[in-house]
């Protein structure tokens, strides 16, 4: 099953709801009204940027792996750490 298509936005009716062209996606809760709005805004930013961020991570990972291969897998702590972080971020974003 697919999620509701993006873009999502903060509802014009109530600031604690996230909506799309198809209607309300979710209602956000928090200790204060400001926190509810902040939660809704965070969800909107994260979900709307998701596909582009995953694609950027995949391109970056592929380039780092290519560099690693050219350098005959020479141990480079920063490059290895970046490869690890990108791999983990992609897996998390894809629900693996």
C-alpha positions as CSV (number, residue, x, y, z in Angstrom):
1,X,0.0,0.0,0.0
2,X,1.2,3.5,-0.8
3,X,1.1,6.5,1.5
4,X,-0.9,9.6,0.6
5,X,0.9,11.4,-2.2
6,X,2.9,14.5,-1.3
7,X,3.2,17.4,-1.1
8,X,1.7,17.7,2.3
9,X,0.9,20.9,4.1
10,X,-0.2,22.3,7.4
11,X,-4.0,22.5,7.3
12,X,-5.5,25.9,6.7
13,X,-8.3,25.0,9.1
14,X,-6.3,24.0,12.1
15,X,-2.5,24.3,12.5
16,X,-2.1,20.9,14.2
17,X,-3.3,18.9,11.1
18,X,-1.2,17.8,8.2
19,X,-3.2,17.5,5.0
20,X,-2.9,16.8,1.2
21,X,-5.1,17.3,-1.8
22,X,-6.9,14.2,-0.6
23,X,-7.7,15.5,2.9
24,X,-6.3,15.2,6.4
25,X,-3.2,12.9,6.7
26,X,-2.7,13.2,10.4
27,X,-3.4,15.3,13.5
28,X,-0.5,16.3,15.7
29,X,-0.3,16.5,19.4
30,X,2.0,18.2,21.8
31,X,2.1,19.7,25.3
32,X,1.4,23.2,23.9
33,X,-0.3,24.6,20.8
34,X,3.1,25.8,19.6
35,X,4.5,22.3,20.0
36,X,1.6,20.8,18.0
37,X,2.3,23.3,15.2
38,X,6.1,22.5,15.4
39,X,5.3,18.8,15.1
40,X,3.1,19.3,12.1
41,X,5.7,21.6,10.4
42,X,8.4,19.0,11.0
43,X,6.3,16.2,9.5
44,X,5.5,18.3,6.5
45,X,9.2,19.2,5.9
46,X,10.4,15.7,6.4
47,X,7.8,14.0,4.3
48,X,8.0,16.5,1.4
49,X,11.8,16.3,1.3
50,X,12.0,12.5,1.7
51,X,12.3,11.3,-1.9
52,X,14.9,14.0,-2.8
53,X,16.9,13.2,0.3
54,X,16.9,9.5,-0.3
55,X,18.0,10.1,-3.9
56,X,20.8,12.4,-2.8
57,X,22.0,9.8,-0.3
58,X,22.0,7.1,-2.9
59,X,24.0,9.3,-5.4
60,X,26.5,10.3,-2.7
61,X,26.9,6.7,-1.5
62,X,27.5,5.5,-5.1
63,X,30.2,8.2,-5.6
64,X,31.9,7.4,-2.3
65,X,32.0,3.7,-3.2
66,X,33.4,4.5,-6.6
67,X,36.1,6.6,-5.0
68,X,36.8,3.8,-2.5
69,X,37.2,1.4,-5.4
70,X,39.6,3.7,-7.3
71,X,41.7,4.1,-4.2
72,X,41.8,0.3,-3.8
73,X,39.7,0.4,-0.6
74,X,42.5,2.3,1.3
75,X,41.3,2.7,4.8
76,X,40.0,6.2,5.3
77,X,38.1,6.7,8.6
78,X,36.0,9.6,7.4
79,X,35.1,8.1,4.1
80,X,34.2,4.8,5.8
81,X,32.1,6.6,8.3
82,X,30.3,8.5,5.6
83,X,29.6,5.3,3.7
84,X,28.2,3.7,6.9
85,X,26.0,6.7,7.7
86,X,24.6,7.0,4.2
87,X,23.9,3.2,4.1
88,X,22.1,3.4,7.4
89,X,20.1,6.5,6.4
90,X,19.0,4.8,3.2
91,X,18.0,1.6,4.9
92,X,16.0,3.5,7.6
93,X,14.3,5.7,5.0
94,X,13.3,2.5,3.0
95,X,12.1,0.8,6.1
96,X,14.8,-1.9,6.2
